[in-house]
Amino acid sequence: MTTKVQTKKTGKTLIVKQIGGTSGNGPKMKETLIGLGLGRVNATRELQDTPSVRGMITRVRHLVTVVEKKD
């Protein structure tokens, strides 16, 4: 029997904008940006504020900018 893990959904979302390219940064950086839903310079995404998203943003912090948005 499996159990579902429920996460707390906060009202916060983050707007993430890619400001740098992936060339010369290695495949892990590119995979992380794709995981965030980015991939091209000036691409933006609105994402839930979760610890996993925060960790991914920390990994590529030199390639993205973040704006916090409360709902």
N, CA, C and O atoms as CSV, one atom per row, in Angstrom:
chain,resi,resn,atom,element,x,y,z
A,1,MET,N,N,0.839,-1.173,0.000
A,1,MET,CA,C,0.000,0.000,0.000
A,1,MET,C,C,0.886,1.239,0.000
A,1,MET,O,O,1.832,1.339,0.782
A,2,THR,N,N,0.578,2.158,-0.865
A,2,THR,CA,C,1.344,3.389,-0.928
A,2,THR,C,C,0.542,4.514,-0.304
A,2,THR,O,O,-0.689,4.501,-0.299
A,3,THR,N,N,1.259,5.473,0.213
A,3,THR,CA,C,0.604,6.636,0.786
A,3,THR,C,C,0.999,7.864,-0.006
A,3,THR,O,O,2.115,7.965,-0.516
A,4,LYS,N,N,0.086,8.771,-0.096
A,4,LYS,CA,C,0.371,10.015,-0.798
A,4,LYS,C,C,0.983,11.004,0.180
A,4,LYS,O,O,0.530,11.150,1.315
A,5,VAL,N,N,2.000,11.664,-0.281
A,5,VAL,CA,C,2.632,12.693,0.525
A,5,VAL,C,C,2.045,14.021,0.087
A,5,VAL,O,O,2.119,14.382,-1.088
A,6,GLN,N,N,1.472,14.735,1.013
A,6,GLN,CA,C,0.901,16.028,0.688
A,6,GLN,C,C,1.858,17.119,1.131
A,6,GLN,O,O,2.414,17.081,2.229
A,7,THR,N,N,2.031,18.073,0.267
A,7,THR,CA,C,2.875,19.205,0.600
A,7,THR,C,C,1.987,20.404,0.898
A,7,THR,O,O,0.885,20.531,0.364
A,8,LYS,N,N,2.479,21.262,1.746
A,8,LYS,CA,C,1.738,22.475,2.044
A,8,LYS,C,C,1.847,23.404,0.852
A,8,LYS,O,O,2.940,23.665,0.350
A,9,LYS,N,N,0.716,23.894,0.408
A,9,LYS,CA,C,0.715,24.840,-0.691
A,9,LYS,C,C,0.601,26.233,-0.117
A,9,LYS,O,O,-0.433,26.616,0.430
A,10,THR,N,N,1.656,26.971,-0.248
A,10,THR,CA,C,1.621,28.347,0.214
A,10,THR,C,C,1.074,29.213,-0.890
A,10,THR,O,O,1.042,28.802,-2.050
A,11,GLY,N,N,0.651,30.386,-0.550
A,11,GLY,CA,C,0.121,31.304,-1.536
A,11,GLY,C,C,1.200,32.018,-2.312
A,11,GLY,O,O,0.906,32.824,-3.195
A,12,LYS,N,N,2.453,31.731,-1.991
A,12,LYS,CA,C,3.541,32.451,-2.641
A,12,LYS,C,C,3.942,31.787,-3.944
A,12,LYS,O,O,3.992,30.562,-4.057
A,13,THR,N,N,4.221,32.617,-4.908
A,13,THR,CA,C,4.795,32.141,-6.158
A,13,THR,C,C,6.025,32.976,-6.450
A,13,THR,O,O,6.180,34.082,-5.933
A,14,LEU,N,N,6.883,32.441,-7.272
A,14,LEU,CA,C,8.097,33.135,-7.666
A,14,LEU,C,C,8.077,33.335,-9.168
A,14,LEU,O,O,7.698,32.431,-9.912
A,15,ILE,N,N,8.475,34.490,-9.612
A,15,ILE,CA,C,8.654,34.731,-11.034
A,15,ILE,C,C,10.157,34.671,-11.285
A,15,ILE,O,O,10.924,35.460,-10.733
A,16,VAL,N,N,10.560,33.733,-12.118
A,16,VAL,CA,C,11.972,33.494,-12.400
A,16,VAL,C,C,12.243,33.871,-13.846
A,16,VAL,O,O,11.530,33.427,-14.746
A,17,LYS,N,N,13.264,34.681,-14.079
A,17,LYS,CA,C,13.642,35.107,-15.421
A,17,LYS,C,C,15.085,34.718,-15.680
A,17,LYS,O,O,15.963,34.992,-14.862
A,18,GLN,N,N,15.331,34.086,-16.805
A,18,GLN,CA,C,16.686,33.691,-17.165
A,18,GLN,C,C,17.389,34.883,-17.788
A,18,GLN,O,O,16.878,35.491,-18.729
A,19,ILE,N,N,18.573,35.221,-17.258
A,19,ILE,CA,C,19.323,36.373,-17.761
A,19,ILE,C,C,20.646,35.979,-18.403
A,19,ILE,O,O,21.316,36.819,-19.004
A,20,GLY,N,N,21.031,34.708,-18.283
A,20,GLY,CA,C,22.294,34.263,-18.866
A,20,GLY,C,C,22.106,32.995,-19.659
A,20,GLY,O,O,21.159,32.238,-19.446
A,21,GLY,N,N,23.038,32.773,-20.591
A,21,GLY,CA,C,22.981,31.583,-21.427
A,21,GLY,C,C,23.655,30.394,-20.767
A,21,GLY,O,O,24.315,30.530,-19.737
A,22,THR,N,N,23.481,29.222,-21.375
A,22,THR,CA,C,23.985,27.993,-20.786
A,22,THR,C,C,25.330,27.557,-21.358
A,22,THR,O,O,25.941,26.625,-20.835
A,23,SER,N,N,25.800,28.202,-22.407
A,23,SER,CA,C,27.054,27.754,-23.004
A,23,SER,C,C,28.215,27.999,-22.051
A,23,SER,O,O,28.342,29.075,-21.467
A,24,GLY,N,N,29.049,26.994,-21.906
A,24,GLY,CA,C,30.208,27.095,-21.035
A,24,GLY,C,C,29.920,26.816,-19.574
A,24,GLY,O,O,30.830,26.921,-18.751
A,25,ASN,N,N,28.705,26.466,-19.218
A,25,ASN,CA,C,28.353,26.233,-17.820
A,25,ASN,C,C,28.208,24.757,-17.460
A,25,ASN,O,O,28.065,24.422,-16.284
A,26,GLY,N,N,28.241,23.891,-18.433
A,26,GLY,CA,C,28.140,22.468,-18.149
A,26,GLY,C,C,26.734,21.952,-18.262
A,26,GLY,O,O,25.776,22.724,-18.225
A,27,PRO,N,N,26.598,20.638,-18.403
A,27,PRO,CA,C,25.272,20.043,-18.612
A,27,PRO,C,C,24.355,20.114,-17.393
A,27,PRO,O,O,23.136,20.164,-17.558
A,28,LYS,N,N,24.896,20.119,-16.182
A,28,LYS,CA,C,24.045,20.174,-14.981
A,28,LYS,C,C,23.277,21.496,-14.919
A,28,LYS,O,O,22.110,21.521,-14.529
A,29,MET,N,N,23.938,22.594,-15.305
A,29,MET,CA,C,23.265,23.895,-15.286
A,29,MET,C,C,22.122,23.910,-16.300
A,29,MET,O,O,21.036,24.413,-16.011
A,30,LYS,N,N,22.370,23.359,-17.481
A,30,LYS,CA,C,21.345,23.330,-18.512
A,30,LYS,C,C,20.161,22.471,-18.076
A,30,LYS,O,O,19.010,22.849,-18.294
A,31,GLU,N,N,20.430,21.333,-17.470
A,31,GLU,CA,C,19.362,20.458,-16.986
A,31,GLU,C,C,18.547,21.127,-15.890
A,31,GLU,O,O,17.328,20.962,-15.828
A,32,THR,N,N,19.212,21.876,-15.030
A,32,THR,CA,C,18.506,22.573,-13.956
A,32,THR,C,C,17.594,23.659,-14.520
A,32,THR,O,O,16.464,23.819,-14.059
A,33,LEU,N,N,18.076,24.407,-15.516
A,33,LEU,CA,C,17.237,25.425,-16.140
A,33,LEU,C,C,16.035,24.803,-16.843
A,33,LEU,O,O,14.934,25.352,-16.793
A,34,ILE,N,N,16.238,23.667,-17.494
A,34,ILE,CA,C,15.124,22.981,-18.142
A,34,ILE,C,C,14.128,22.495,-17.089
A,34,ILE,O,O,12.918,22.534,-17.313
A,35,GLY,N,N,14.634,22.040,-15.947
A,35,GLY,CA,C,13.766,21.626,-14.850
A,35,GLY,C,C,12.929,22.773,-14.306
A,35,GLY,O,O,11.817,22.560,-13.825
A,36,LEU,N,N,13.455,23.976,-14.381
A,36,LEU,CA,C,12.710,25.160,-13.960
A,36,LEU,C,C,11.750,25.647,-15.045
A,36,LEU,O,O,10.934,26.536,-14.802
A,37,GLY,N,N,11.848,25.069,-16.233
A,37,GLY,CA,C,10.987,25.484,-17.332
A,37,GLY,C,C,11.575,26.601,-18.151
A,37,GLY,O,O,10.864,27.254,-18.915
A,38,LEU,N,N,12.862,26.832,-18.006
A,38,LEU,CA,C,13.547,27.874,-18.760
A,38,LEU,C,C,14.408,27.217,-19.834
A,38,LEU,O,O,14.364,25.997,-19.989
A,39,GLY,N,N,15.170,27.979,-20.561
A,39,GLY,CA,C,16.020,27.392,-21.580
A,39,GLY,C,C,16.591,28.437,-22.522
A,39,GLY,O,O,17.608,28.199,-23.174
A,40,ARG,N,N,15.956,29.571,-22.595
A,40,ARG,CA,C,16.437,30.650,-23.448
A,40,ARG,C,C,16.561,31.921,-22.616
A,40,ARG,O,O,15.855,32.102,-21.624
A,41,VAL,N,N,17.450,32.777,-23.026
A,41,VAL,CA,C,17.630,34.047,-22.335
A,41,VAL,C,C,16.338,34.852,-22.454
A,41,VAL,O,O,15.699,34.859,-23.506
A,42,ASN,N,N,15.965,35.520,-21.385
A,42,ASN,CA,C,14.745,36.328,-21.235
A,42,ASN,C,C,13.476,35.496,-21.104
A,42,ASN,O,O,12.380,36.054,-21.158
A,43,ALA,N,N,13.586,34.201,-20.938
A,43,ALA,CA,C,12.408,33.372,-20.684
A,43,ALA,C,C,11.986,33.560,-19.228
A,43,ALA,O,O,12.841,33.665,-18.348
A,44,THR,N,N,10.688,33.604,-18.965
A,44,THR,CA,C,10.187,33.759,-17.598
A,44,THR,C,C,9.196,32.651,-17.285
A,44,THR,O,O,8.525,32.126,-18.174
A,45,ARG,N,N,9.117,32.303,-16.001
A,45,ARG,CA,C,8.175,31.291,-15.509
A,45,ARG,C,C,7.663,31.719,-14.154
A,45,ARG,O,O,8.382,32.354,-13.383
A,46,GLU,N,N,6.439,31.378,-13.864
A,46,GLU,CA,C,5.874,31.588,-12.540
A,46,GLU,C,C,5.795,30.223,-11.869
A,46,GLU,O,O,5.094,29.331,-12.346
A,47,LEU,N,N,6.518,30.061,-10.755
A,47,LEU,CA,C,6.641,28.767,-10.088
A,47,LEU,C,C,6.197,28.860,-8.640
A,47,LEU,O,O,6.275,29.927,-8.030
A,48,GLN,N,N,5.729,27.739,-8.083
A,48,GLN,CA,C,5.385,27.667,-6.663
A,48,GLN,C,C,6.660,27.820,-5.828
A,48,GLN,O,O,7.727,27.350,-6.225
A,49,ASP,N,N,6.546,28.465,-4.697
A,49,ASP,CA,C,7.682,28.655,-3.792
A,49,ASP,C,C,7.816,27.409,-2.915
A,49,ASP,O,O,7.211,27.327,-1.847
A,50,THR,N,N,8.613,26.443,-3.374
A,50,THR,CA,C,8.856,25.213,-2.638
A,50,THR,C,C,10.355,25.057,-2.403
A,50,THR,O,O,11.155,25.683,-3.098
A,51,PRO,N,N,10.744,24.236,-1.440
A,51,PRO,CA,C,12.174,24.036,-1.191
A,51,PRO,C,C,12.926,23.472,-2.391
A,51,PRO,O,O,14.089,23.821,-2.596
A,52,SER,N,N,12.305,22.620,-3.183
A,52,SER,CA,C,12.992,22.055,-4.346
A,52,SER,C,C,13.243,23.122,-5.408
A,52,SER,O,O,14.306,23.144,-6.029
A,53,VAL,N,N,12.271,24.005,-5.617
A,53,VAL,CA,C,12.458,25.089,-6.580
A,53,VAL,C,C,13.525,26.056,-6.073
A,53,VAL,O,O,14.355,26.530,-6.850
A,54,ARG,N,N,13.506,26.347,-4.779
A,54,ARG,CA,C,14.535,27.225,-4.211
A,54,ARG,C,C,15.935,26.644,-4.392
A,54,ARG,O,O,16.881,27.374,-4.690
A,55,GLY,N,N,16.064,25.326,-4.210
A,55,GLY,CA,C,17.358,24.669,-4.393
A,55,GLY,C,C,17.839,24.741,-5.826
A,55,GLY,O,O,19.027,24.945,-6.076
A,56,MET,N,N,16.925,24.574,-6.769
A,56,MET,CA,C,17.297,24.673,-8.176
A,56,MET,C,C,17.711,26.090,-8.532
A,56,MET,O,O,18.655,26.294,-9.296
A,57,ILE,N,N,17.005,27.072,-7.980
A,57,ILE,CA,C,17.363,28.470,-8.227
A,57,ILE,C,C,18.734,28.781,-7.644
A,57,ILE,O,O,19.513,29.515,-8.252
A,58,THR,N,N,19.035,28.233,-6.477
A,58,THR,CA,C,20.346,28.453,-5.860
A,58,THR,C,C,21.468,27.918,-6.739
A,58,THR,O,O,22.534,28.528,-6.831
A,59,ARG,N,N,21.232,26.788,-7.380
A,59,ARG,CA,C,22.249,26.179,-8.241
A,59,ARG,C,C,22.566,27.061,-9.452
A,59,ARG,O,O,23.716,27.125,-9.884
A,60,VAL,N,N,21.559,27.737,-9.998
A,60,VAL,CA,C,21.758,28.564,-11.195
A,60,VAL,C,C,21.560,30.047,-10.890
A,60,VAL,O,O,21.096,30.801,-11.745
A,61,ARG,N,N,21.905,30.461,-9.688
A,61,ARG,CA,C,21.651,31.838,-9.250
A,61,ARG,C,C,22.355,32.891,-10.098
A,61,ARG,O,O,21.913,34.039,-10.139
A,62,HIS,N,N,23.441,32.524,-10.774
A,62,HIS,CA,C,24.147,33.479,-11.618
A,62,HIS,C,C,23.515,33.599,-13.001
A,62,HIS,O,O,23.929,34.446,-13.793
A,63,LEU,N,N,22.523,32.770,-13.301
A,63,LEU,CA,C,21.867,32.791,-14.607
A,63,LEU,C,C,20.426,33.277,-14.556
A,63,LEU,O,O,19.808,33.466,-15.604
A,64,VAL,N,N,19.875,33.484,-13.360
A,64,VAL,CA,C,18.471,33.877,-13.237
A,64,VAL,C,C,18.301,35.038,-12.266
A,64,VAL,O,O,19.165,35.306,-11.431
A,65,THR,N,N,17.167,35.721,-12.394
A,65,THR,CA,C,16.728,36.695,-11.398
A,65,THR,C,C,15.382,36.226,-10.880
A,65,THR,O,O,14.632,35.565,-11.598
A,66,VAL,N,N,15.071,36.569,-9.624
A,66,VAL,CA,C,13.852,36.095,-8.985
A,66,VAL,C,C,13.086,37.266,-8.409
A,66,VAL,O,O,13.661,38.156,-7.782
A,67,VAL,N,N,11.772,37.255,-8.630
A,67,VAL,CA,C,10.870,38.243,-8.025
A,67,VAL,C,C,9.856,37.461,-7.216
A,67,VAL,O,O,9.223,36.545,-7.742
A,68,GLU,N,N,9.690,37.801,-5.958
A,68,GLU,CA,C,8.719,37.127,-5.109
A,68,GLU,C,C,7.356,37.775,-5.297
A,68,GLU,O,O,7.239,39.000,-5.328
A,69,LYS,N,N,6.350,36.964,-5.418
A,69,LYS,CA,C,4.994,37.463,-5.635
A,69,LYS,C,C,4.072,36.775,-4.656
A,69,LYS,O,O,4.041,35.547,-4.590
A,70,LYS,N,N,3.319,37.549,-3.893
A,70,LYS,CA,C,2.371,36.966,-2.929
A,70,LYS,C,C,1.002,36.896,-3.558
A,70,LYS,O,O,0.596,37.798,-4.289
A,71,ASP,N,N,0.300,35.832,-3.275
A,71,ASP,CA,C,-1.074,35.680,-3.771
A,71,ASP,C,C,-2.057,35.711,-2.641
A,71,ASP,O,O,-3.261,35.597,-2.867
